[in-house]
């Protein structure tokens, strides 16, 4: 059944068809942009607000670029200079901004569930896109990761994906798991030190590992995660050198994976902690391709929501 996209807070509620439609649309956007230089006028007259309460480089700039390439107007709401810094409540900020006639709000917040709160409080007609909430979801990252993999390995039934690192605090891992399992990946493995692993019940379809050599064996895709110290209890903080030895991706470990295993990372990468430079910059790295695809996926999402 055709699922109209009104808001995007998590991939969990999207059907496989809807996810595939968004990925197909992202490819159409890529082709229509002719290498990203041409501006389309598909969202002329629409206004999109970027509301980022947490730092971001890739996600925020690519949402902005996506909106501009579609011809929309963009407002970047800088928290440091705004009234939220003076103690204004989130919903007062929201209603103030809404009075300026917005069509969509792209929100990133450290508290899981904030985008859903905005959906409940936003005026009808305003779409909400989650750009990362706490450790819960980062749906456009899940989509862009699936797109990057699909471009190289279109048959997901043959696919073994390993996600390694601080899975417990990672909204990227959660959205990736939703994307890859919905699209029919054969196996999704999660690996990390016990203190940084989530409850297994949260990921019923995944295989859990604490040994990275075993987890990466035969994998077609290795997605590395940053240690998200900002969300960790100080007792969870591993020693970085020891962490790299056990869970870092270097060329020795990559050789255990399937031939041509794709190396991915949502960024920002920490060289020498979760990934060695030789791998991050090596021939199997798809990290910059992920960044490029981020713009097309976000164009697809905004278009599906806002096109008349
Ligand atoms: C991720 C995030 O913010 O969740 N980064 C991103 O969006 N590119 C992952 C991270 O911060 O480690």
Boltz pocket constraint, residues with backbone or C-beta under 6 A from the ligand:
constraints:
  - pocket:
      binder: B
      contacts: [[A, 55], [A, 58], [A, 59], [A, 131], [A, 132], [A, 134], [A, 138], [A, 141], [A, 171], [A, 172], [A, 225], [A, 226], [A, 228], [A, 266], [A, 267], [A, 268]]
      max_distance: 6.0
